[in-house]
Amino acid sequence: MTLDISKFLENIIEKKTVVGVLGLGQVGLPTALCVLNANYKVIGIDRDEKLIQIIASGKSPLPESGFESLINKFLSNKLLRVSTSRSLLSEADIIIVCVPTPLDGLTFSADLSYLKNALTEISDLLDKQKLIVIESTIPPNTIKKILIPHVENKSGKKAGKDFLLSYCPERISPGNSLIEFTNNARIVGADDDDSLNLTNLFLKNITKGEISLSKSTTAELSKLAENSFRDLNIAFANELAIICEQSGADVLEVIRLANTHPRVNIHFPGPGVGGPCLTKDPYLLIQGQGMDSSLIKLARNTNDSMPDHVIKTLMGVFKSEAIFKKSKILILGVAYKPGVNDTRRSPTIDIISKLKEYDLENIFVHDPYTLESFGATMVSENLNSILNNFDCVITVTAHSQYKDLDKSLFKDDCIIVDAARVFEKDDFTDTNIIYLPLGSR
Ligand SMILES: NC(=O)c1ccc[n+]([C@@H]2O[C@H](COP(=O)([O-])OP(=O)(O)OC[C@H]3O[C@@H](n4cnc5c(N)ncnc54)[C@H](O)[C@@H]3O)[C@@H](O)[C@H]2O)c1
């Protein structure tokens, strides 16, 4: 089969192209909705039957505003079909692959099995010309050395000649994904001109952001560099926080002042770094490079040590471990960032398990967006009505709801470790409350 590139281009421009989205999770579902918003037909495939049932019934599995009405609109005007059946993708001209690439906890390298499985399924469907766009985050050289050879082996067809394949790393932030997908600048990487140009044209039809073109390996590295930079920056802010605790300054004021320099942009410190990206991507960047003592790895370790720092801060107030063990602790926030229900790699998980190592029995958690409690007891009552039950409070996620708590309702001698810097020091002046904000004493 010879690819008819001019027909492919014409179909994209005339919106006749059918787009398959494989994997309808945090990245795939918003991707599908944005492609639909641009008036392309979408076939959404996920192997999770329950997820497909939710979407097919007009509900959104993600708590993002606008998702439900868009899903309903596109189901009823028949632009969207969802299914677990991969064979439907034979109708698609472009297939966007958004499956997970989790970190293997033993080797600290990317588990590419989901991606390889997805591509094996697509390899059977390459009789009709197709452009495969990979959005999943991958280590350097994955497209060139692993994924293209994989599809070529499984299909017996040649990349750039019989099928097209490009890399287009996703940059959206869960909670704000439609706006970010539409407006963020994008990078496309491909090693043949047709894959690069067709992906560029398609993206221009679905996003408003600037599009930069490059080779696949450069695009892979740039995605990993973005998140590694942010992780390193947060590690610096966290180290600065600890220095400030020892020096008697407030890290937030130090960072605010430093950031008035036109070329400085220090991020916000916190009780650790969570989420699926920043905790993984730095490892993918150094994967197989023999760089165990690199700055990138050191930053990961620094951020991973913050839950320990939070617990040590709290324990430091107690006269003995025995008294500490009897205290009733409330952790505010389980999601890894404010305003979302996503708990993946949340520092709260680490804080709970470390507290359990001290045999603490009274660990409670609260989160307005999720009921996941990771072995602690979830409190779902109105917080103001129960605040005075707790000896200690740790803030982990700066959900906006916590800022409005009535501070007079904390127990008289409560110990508050404000690791998410939700409260103000002034809230606790002239009280017996011991208030310990991260990065300030
Ligand atoms: N979540 C983010 O904010 C974000 C941002 C940028 C990049 N990424 C990257 O995007 C990729 C996807 O992440 P995510 O957060 O959307 O993951 P996710 O776990 O939310 O969703 C992945 C979906 O793929 C489905 N799936 C797995 N294998 C499949 C197969 N063979 N066929 C059909 N469906 C399959 C799963 O059932 C799941 O619903 C990852 O590589 C991630 O690193 C994520």
The ligand as an ORCA input file, in Angstrom:
! r2SCAN-3c Opt
* xyz 0 1
  N      -2.041     12.725     33.812
  C      -1.346     13.729     33.357
  O      -1.489     14.835     33.830
  C      -0.342     13.559     32.226
  C       0.190     14.710     31.636
  C       1.091     14.563     30.596
  C       1.467     13.293     30.159
  N       0.935     12.178     30.759
  C       1.331     10.869     30.231
  O       0.240     10.369     29.448
  C       0.159      8.948     29.549
  C      -1.240      8.549     30.009
  O      -1.426      9.058     31.322
  P      -2.864      9.181     31.993
  O      -2.654     10.011     33.204
  O      -3.892      9.569     31.013
  O      -3.108      7.655     32.401
  P      -4.482      7.042     32.926
  O      -4.097      5.867     33.744
  O      -5.345      8.109     33.518
  O      -5.222      6.550     31.586
  C      -4.723      5.562     30.741
  C      -5.899      4.758     30.186
  O      -5.380      3.835     29.215
  C      -6.142      2.638     29.305
  N      -5.382      1.565     28.644
  C      -4.228      0.977     29.015
  N      -3.813      0.095     28.080
  C      -4.752      0.095     27.097
  C      -4.906     -0.593     25.862
  N      -4.002     -1.474     25.443
  N      -6.002     -0.328     25.128
  C      -6.925      0.563     25.526
  N      -6.827      1.273     26.684
  C      -5.751      1.048     27.448
  C      -6.371      2.454     30.782
  O      -7.484      1.628     31.030
  C      -6.605      3.922     31.226
  O      -7.989      4.262     31.234
  C       1.274      8.526     30.489
  O       2.414      8.198     29.747
  C       1.555      9.803     31.289
  O       2.880      9.848     31.782
  C       0.045     12.295     31.765
*
